[in-house]
Amino acid sequence: MAHEGAKRIRNVALVGHRGGGKTSVNEALLFEAGAINRLGSVAEGTTVSDSAPDEKAREMSIASSLASFRWQERKINLIDTPGEPSFVADALSALRVCEGAVFVVNGVMGVEVGTDRLWQRADDLGMARLIFVNMLDRERADFFRSLDSLKAAFGQHVVATEIPIGAEHDLKGVVDLIDMKGYRYDGAGRGNREEIEIPDELAAQAAEYREKLMDEVAEVSDELMERYLEGEQISHEETVSALKAGVTAGRLFPVTCGAATKNLGTNRLLDALVEDLPSPAKKGPVAAGEATLEPVEDAELVAFVFKTLADPFAGRINLFRVYQGVLPHDSQVFNTRAHQKERVGQLLVPQGKEHDHADEFGPGDIGAVAKLKETRAGDILSSRDVEVDLKMPDLPRPVMAFAMEPKAKGDEDKAFTALRRLQEEDPTIDVHRDPQTGEQIVAGLTQVHVEVIVERMKERFGAEVVLKPPRVPYRETITASAKAHGRYKKQTGGRGQFGDCHIEIEPLPGGVGFEFVDKIKGGVIPSGFIPAVEKGVTETMSQGVIGGYPVEGVRVTLFDGSYHAVDSSEMAFKVAGSMAFKQAMESARPVLLEPIMTVAVSIPEDSVGDVIGDLNSRRGHPLGMEPKGAVTEVKAEVPMSEMLSYAPDLRAITGGRGDYTMEVARYQEVPAHLASKVVEAARQEGEAVRA
């Protein structure tokens, strides 16, 4: 099968907040186009894109899913993306490789938290965008209220090209504002609509919204605007052409509507994908660092891998977008990151979990390939080693961390291997060993994210683990200067051990770091033994005198000492340095430090007061707030110990409409009444370990 020409391809991402019905829209589009024979249901777990067991159980998309089909002699590559913020990496990656996006909005809720971030990312990429207001058959659904919320969030260039006929359970069809025709739908089958006259009760409203549409369309060009203002009639062909030009340029955002579960309005959305969204050829060359990639066949191959699926049986399956040239099956390509050749066997055309085979993929097309040894998401496949800069999008940092232990002893390697495989599939997973606490940490964007990681470890790789809250990485420092004398002397017959040193410790400005100052004069300690004193100090700093936490923010000055010509050794001076440091710490008014996080919480405006109150109750210090589209971002500094259970609490406060990011800002002293509790807990934990 020959590849499609770039002019006849549409690459489209379905994006939006969880609960908007993207998967149902995806299913209805596939059904209407004839790619599947039955309209599946999310509730019944029968959709093409939500095929994984955990997706069916949770009734939500967890990973993006690619499906390819034909409509009006065009090939449409449709990527259904997760709306849950936990899995936003897949949505961002899909936007990276598509020219167009359909933002699916819940007709009951309107614009929700997180949608504006995806919109901003699409804006940064210069993407063409359509909006589909879904679920208009639900109780309390309101198209015009949703349209107002869209305009408030994304600007006045959001414009309706359709309005519904009927509302809620009486939804019957749509009015096309371009052709000024009505369409009535009956049942959910293909061909379930008929053209009708616009109902009399909607005539005035349709005329009003038609005028608003024409006002926006006329702004696409000065010449068209001038004619429009002079009262000249704009032809249907000119209207369609100007609308497409405005969408392609990212200046107009048409709003369509319907109910995907009833296959109502989805045929018109298919038409809009073909008629209004640009092809790779129309979009033109893509900048890739110093290179420019042309969507033509007679150029060197450049393909970008944007998604890796970790299958325990099939191995890695890589989804890619060809930017220029042709990728045939049974060929060799060059991985520019690994600087290795890869053997391309069968090329795949995904349809959810099912796959067809392809002979080749041409410029602008999206496909998949299995069993590449070194290739993973973010890699570039080319004809040769070329300098091409096509990077993965910036992804949010994981904020929800858990300490992880294998359920069965000896399964550490199994669990670690499973996590590494899943990390290939989802780069927002963080896996590391905490150097201070020694715990194996797995972190994700939310608690749901981490729970899904653990479920997939068990389901796919048979690795079962237990999660528990991680230990807070407290530290210790000093608030005063102190001097101490460390003397180590041991005689056991024959050569003994002797080391003797005097040190002074003092706080470092800023309370961070470590500094060792050598002020030995006259050779009272030979220069060869001074590094041993420093080593004894630094090793002892790993366990402070309050709760056994690492010490920082200390300057140690070695100013005096003595040695024995025969018995002195590096080991003896190392022990002497350790003894001196412990003694000095006890006299330097040591205090406990805790990590303070900079937290950015994105929430609806009506939740701002509750969220700020909750942050204050966590010993937080608000830094300010800033409106960002449909949400408000509240920034605060909060101790890490108070944020370990924040994700479920925020979900409860905001009804699931808030999310947050956080990172370590600095360390500061723990209040005395809390420090004693932390120290007591550390003591009890130490006794339990020893027992």
Summary of the structure (lengths in Angstrom):
residues: 691
radius of gyration: 31.7
end to end distance: 68.8
largest distance: 112.6
contacts: 2403
relative contact order: 0.09
helix: 32%
strand: 32%
